[in-house]
Amino acid sequence: MTSHAAARSHVLIVDDQAGPRQALEYALRSKHRWWSISSASSAESARAILERPPTQLGAIDLVLTDLVLGNDKGGGIEVLSAAKRVDPFVMVILFTAQERELDRFEAYRHGAFDCVEKTAVGRSAWREISVKAAAALEFRRLALAQVENEKQLAALEPFFDPRLLEAVRHHPAALAVRQRETTLVLWRLHGFPALCHALASRPEVLQGFLYDFYNLATQAVFRHGGVLDKLSGDGVSALFCALEIAAEESVGPGHDPFDAVLAALQLRATFAKLCRKWRIQWQDTAPDLALSLSCVLHGGRCLVGNFGSARREQFTAVGPHVSFADEMRDRPRREGVDLVITETVARRVHTRCRLRELDPVEDSASLPSVRVRLFELIAARPEDVPEL
């Protein structure tokens, strides 16, 4: 089946003989009425169209060129080379009635999609070209889709554990936006504005500290199968969810909120060592500065997938539960604790953790009329915690 993208393609016909050129154009228009078709009678005019195609028609997707153009027995190869310089993914089909002049190896070496021997001008020759042209355009569509997919994966590489990214590479549908049961993890650095002020004249120290902090956070998220969401100055956020590719089928393991708990505990354990290391660096400018790290874990059904614009996409989550988790960023500090989990997470991890109930959230701008119970996450059972 011809795709919509292929149906709207722009085809360039190159032939120095007006009769065959017009006959081929007529044959293609009658079979593929949605194609836009331009024509050229020489390699020079073909190059001009390739480099500056009509604005309303867009770039050339496919070139159909005679091998022999005028007195130039290799004119078609010249057009082929010019087309590939403009766009490496443009499809080119060479045709000729002079079979002895056709060197298929040379054509394929220059990137031709196919070659057609036109032993006689007529419907059978045009039919073969038409069929191969449609195949070439579908091949181009698939190739460009693969390139776009690789670009997308390259953009996601800093945010996905390499093992998970490799699974996504084979199942791009896992990135589609859909409702997913998600555990949101949001960390906040307290004392960060004061640190920035104290190190205003020593930006390299601040940069080094943030590099180490973000690196530790990334390691904690990736180790336990999460997706890094945002790095934003004094905050880090991550998502833990199953990446479904179809109903009841997912990439990687299913969603377990305890993975998010383990990531939070790992970063808490390593953050104290990080502060001891870097406090030596700012001891002279901020001897009394104290940094602390808090974390909120909240679960719920969110819209998760690739969001963004034509210029930038990001795998992230949106919805009321995301907004609520963001509202809760300062709750641990107000409670005098460092790890707070909501009831939706606690319900699934309480047998593997030590918890202490805190005052509930009676009302929320994001979840109005919903009472949310809160718990301090004290520790996980030692037998359930892997070696850090």
C-alpha positions in Angstrom: 0.0 0.0 0.0 1.4 3.4 -0.9 1.9 5.7 2.0 0.5 9.2 2.3 4.1 10.6 2.3 4.9 8.7 -1.0 1.6 9.9 -2.5 2.7 13.6 -2.1 6.2 13.0 -3.6 8.0 15.2 -6.1 9.5 13.4 -9.1 12.0 14.8 -11.6 12.1 13.3 -15.1 15.3 13.9 -17.1 15.3 13.0 -20.8 16.7 15.0 -23.8 14.0 13.7 -26.1 10.7 15.5 -25.7 8.5 12.7 -26.9 9.6 10.0 -24.5 9.9 12.5 -21.7 6.2 13.6 -22.1 5.0 10.0 -22.6 6.6 9.0 -19.3 5.2 12.0 -17.5 1.7 11.2 -18.8 2.0 7.6 -17.8 3.0 8.6 -14.2 0.3 11.2 -13.9 -2.4 8.8 -15.0 -1.2 6.2 -12.4 0.0 8.4 -9.5 -2.2 11.5 -9.8 -1.0 12.9 -6.4 2.7 13.0 -7.5 4.2 16.4 -8.4 6.3 16.1 -11.5 9.0 18.3 -12.9 11.0 17.7 -16.0 14.4 18.6 -17.5 16.0 18.1 -20.9 19.6 18.1 -19.9 21.9 17.4 -16.9 22.5 21.1 -16.5 18.8 21.9 -16.2 18.3 18.9 -13.9 21.0 20.2 -11.5 19.3 23.6 -11.4 15.9 22.0 -10.4 17.6 19.7 -7.8 19.4 22.7 -6.2 16.4 25.1 -6.4 13.2 23.1 -6.8 9.9 25.0 -7.1 9.0 26.2 -3.7 5.4 25.0 -4.0 6.5 21.5 -4.8 9.2 21.0 -2.3 12.5 19.0 -2.6 13.0 16.3 -5.2 12.3 12.8 -3.8 12.9 10.7 -6.9 14.8 11.3 -10.2 14.0 9.2 -13.3 16.8 9.9 -15.8 17.8 8.6 -19.1 21.4 7.3 -19.1 22.3 9.0 -22.4 21.5 12.8 -22.6 22.3 14.2 -26.0 25.9 13.4 -26.9 26.8 12.6 -23.3 26.7 8.8 -22.8 27.1 9.3 -19.1 24.8 12.2 -18.6 22.5 10.1 -16.4 25.3 9.3 -14.0 26.1 13.0 -13.8 22.5 13.7 -12.8 22.7 10.8 -10.3 25.8 12.2 -8.7 24.4 15.8 -8.6 21.2 14.5 -6.9 23.1 12.6 -4.2 25.2 15.7 -3.5 22.0 17.6 -2.8 20.3 14.8 -0.8 21.9 11.5 0.0 18.5 9.9 0.4 17.0 11.0 -3.0 16.1 8.0 -5.0 17.4 7.7 -8.6 16.3 5.3 -11.3 18.3 5.1 -14.6 16.7 4.0 -17.8 18.1 3.6 -21.3 17.3 2.1 -24.7 21.0 1.7 -25.4 21.7 -1.4 -23.4 25.4 -1.6 -24.3 26.0 1.8 -22.7 24.5 0.7 -19.3 27.1 -0.3 -16.7 24.9 -1.4 -13.8 27.9 -1.7 -11.4 28.8 1.9 -12.1 25.2 3.1 -11.6 24.9 1.2 -8.3 28.3 2.4 -7.1 27.0 6.0 -7.5 23.9 5.2 -5.5 21.2 4.3 -8.1 18.1 2.6 -6.7 17.6 0.6 -9.9 18.2 0.5 -13.7 15.7 -0.2 -16.4 16.5 -1.4 -19.9 14.1 0.3 -22.3 14.3 -2.1 -25.2 11.3 -0.5 -26.8 9.4 2.7 -26.1 5.9 1.8 -25.0 3.5 1.0 -22.3 5.5 -2.0 -20.9 8.6 0.2 -20.3 6.6 3.0 -18.6 4.7 0.4 -16.5 8.0 -1.0 -15.2 9.4 2.4 -14.4 6.1 3.4 -12.7 6.2 0.3 -10.5 9.9 0.7 -9.6 9.4 4.5 -9.0 6.6 3.7 -6.4 8.9 1.2 -4.7 11.8 3.7 -4.6 9.6 6.3 -3.0 8.4 3.8 -0.3 12.1 2.9 0.3 12.9 6.6 0.7 10.1 7.0 3.2 11.3 4.1 5.3 14.9 5.3 5.2 13.9 8.8 6.3 11.7 7.4 9.1 14.7 5.3 10.3 17.0 8.3 10.3 14.4 10.3 12.2 14.1 7.5 14.7 17.8 7.4 15.2 17.9 11.2 15.7 15.1 10.8 18.3 17.0 8.0 20.1 20.2 10.1 20.1 18.3 12.9 21.7 17.0 10.5 24.4 20.3 8.9 25.1 21.2 11.1 28.1 17.9 10.3 29.8 17.6 6.6 29.3 19.6 3.7 30.9 21.5 2.2 27.9 19.9 -1.2 28.4 16.4 0.4 28.3 17.4 2.6 25.3 18.5 -0.5 23.4 15.1 -2.1 24.0 13.4 1.1 22.8 15.6 1.1 19.7 13.9 -2.1 18.6 10.4 -1.0 19.7 10.0 2.8 18.9 6.3 2.5 19.7 7.2 2.4 23.4 7.9 6.2 23.2 4.3 7.0 22.1 2.2 9.2 24.3 -0.2 7.1 26.4 -1.6 6.7 29.9 0.8 4.9 32.1 1.0 4.0 35.7 3.9 6.1 36.8 6.0 6.8 39.9 7.4 10.3 39.9 10.6 11.1 41.9 11.5 14.7 42.5 14.7 15.7 44.4 15.4 19.2 45.6 18.7 20.8 46.8 18.1 23.0 49.8 20.7 25.8 50.3 21.4 26.0 46.6 20.8 29.7 46.2 23.2 30.5 49.0 25.8 28.2 47.4 25.4 30.0 44.1 25.9 33.4 45.8 28.9 32.2 47.8 30.6 30.8 44.7 29.7 33.6 42.3 33.4 34.3 41.8 34.3 30.6 41.5 31.9 29.2 38.9 34.2 26.2 38.1 33.6 24.9 41.7 29.8 25.2 41.4 30.0 23.6 38.0 32.0 20.7 39.3 29.7 20.1 42.3 26.6 20.1 40.0 28.3 17.7 37.6 29.0 15.2 40.4 25.5 15.7 41.8 23.7 15.2 38.5 26.0 12.2 37.8 25.1 10.5 41.1 21.4 11.2 40.4 21.6 9.7 36.9 23.4 6.6 38.2 20.7 6.1 40.8 17.9 6.5 38.3 19.5 4.3 35.6 20.5 1.6 38.0 16.9 1.0 39.0 15.4 1.2 35.6 14.1 4.8 35.6 14.1 7.5 33.0 15.8 10.8 33.8 13.2 13.6 33.3 14.8 16.9 34.1 17.9 18.5 35.5 17.0 22.0 36.6 19.5 23.8 38.8 18.5 22.7 42.3 16.3 19.9 41.2 16.3 16.5 39.5 13.2 14.6 38.5 12.8 11.0 37.2 10.0 8.7 35.9 9.5 5.0 36.7 7.0 3.4 34.5 6.4 0.4 32.1 7.1 1.3 28.5 4.2 -0.4 26.7 4.4 -1.2 23.0 1.0 -2.8 22.9 -1.8 -4.0 25.2 -0.2 -6.2 27.9 3.2 -6.0 26.2 6.0 -3.8 27.4 9.7 -3.1 26.8 11.7 -4.1 29.8 10.3 -5.1 33.2 6.9 -4.1 34.5 6.5 -1.1 36.7 7.4 -1.5 40.4 7.4 1.6 42.6 10.0 0.0 44.8 12.5 0.7 42.1 11.9 4.4 42.6 12.3 3.9 46.4 15.7 2.2 45.8 16.8 5.1 43.6 15.8 7.7 46.2 17.6 5.7 49.0 20.7 5.3 46.8 21.0 9.0 46.1 20.4 9.9 49.8 23.3 7.5 50.8 25.7 9.0 48.3 24.8 12.6 48.7 26.3 12.9 52.1 29.7 11.7 50.7 29.4 14.2 47.9 28.9 17.1 50.3 31.9 16.1 52.4 34.1 16.0 49.3 33.0 19.4 48.0 32.7 21.3 51.3 36.5 21.4 51.3 36.3 23.4 48.0 34.1 26.1 49.4 35.2 26.1 53.1 37.0 29.4 52.7 34.1 31.3 51.1 31.1 29.6 52.7 32.2 27.9 55.9 28.8 27.7 57.5 26.9 26.7 54.3 24.8 23.6 54.8 23.3 21.7 51.9 20.5 19.2 52.2 18.6 17.0 49.8 14.9 16.1 50.0 12.9 13.8 47.8 9.2 13.3 47.1 7.7 10.1 45.5 4.2 10.1 44.2 2.4 7.7 41.9 -0.6 7.9 39.6 -1.7 7.5 36.0 0.0 10.1 33.8 0.3 10.9 30.1 3.8 9.7 29.4 5.7 9.8 26.1 7.5 12.0 23.7 6.2 15.6 23.9 7.7 18.7 22.3 7.9 20.8 19.2 9.3 20.4 15.7 12.7 21.4 17.1 12.9 19.6 20.4 11.2 16.6 21.9 11.4 15.1 25.4 10.2 11.9 27.0 8.3 13.2 30.0 5.0 13.0 31.9 2.2 15.5 32.2 -1.1 15.6 34.1 -2.5 16.4 37.5 -0.3 13.9 39.3 2.8 15.5 37.9 1.6 19.0 39.0 0.8 17.6 42.5 4.2 16.0 42.8 5.7 19.4 41.9 3.6 21.1 44.6 5.0 18.7 47.1 8.7 19.5 46.5 9.0 21.5 49.7 6.8 19.3 51.8 9.7 17.2 53.2 11.5 20.3 54.5 8.3 21.5 56.2 7.9 18.1 57.8 11.6 18.0 58.9 12.3 14.8 56.9 14.2 14.1 53.8 12.1 11.4 52.0 8.3 11.7 51.6 6.1 9.2 49.7 2.4 9.5 49.1 -0.2 6.8 49.8 -0.3 5.5 46.2 3.4 4.6 46.5 3.2 3.5 50.1 0.4 1.0 49.4 2.7 -0.9 47.1 6.0 -0.8 49.0 4.9 -0.8 52.7 5.8 -4.5 53.2 9.4 -3.8 52.1 9.9 -0.4 53.9 9.8 1.3 57.3 7.3 4.1 57.1 6.0 6.8 59.5 2.7 8.5 58.7 2.7 12.3 58.4 -0.1 14.9 58.3 -2.2 14.4 55.1 -2.7 16.8 52.3 -6.4 17.8 52.7 -6.6 19.9 49.5 -4.5 20.5 46.5 -4.8 22.8 43.5 -3.8 19.8 41.2 -6.0 17.2 43.0 -8.9 19.1 44.4 -11.2 17.4 46.9 -8.7 14.5 47.2 -7.2 13.7 50.6 -3.7 12.4 50.2 -2.0 10.5 53.0 1.8 11.1 53.3 4.5 9.0 54.8 8.1 9.4 55.7 10.3 6.8 54.1 12.7 5.9 56.8 14.4 2.8 55.2 13.9 -0.3 53.2 14.3 -3.8 54.6 18.0 -4.7 54.4 17.2 -8.0 52.6 15.4 -6.0 49.8 18.1 -3.5 49.2 20.8 -4.5 46.7 24.4 -3.5 47.5 25.0 0.1 46.6 
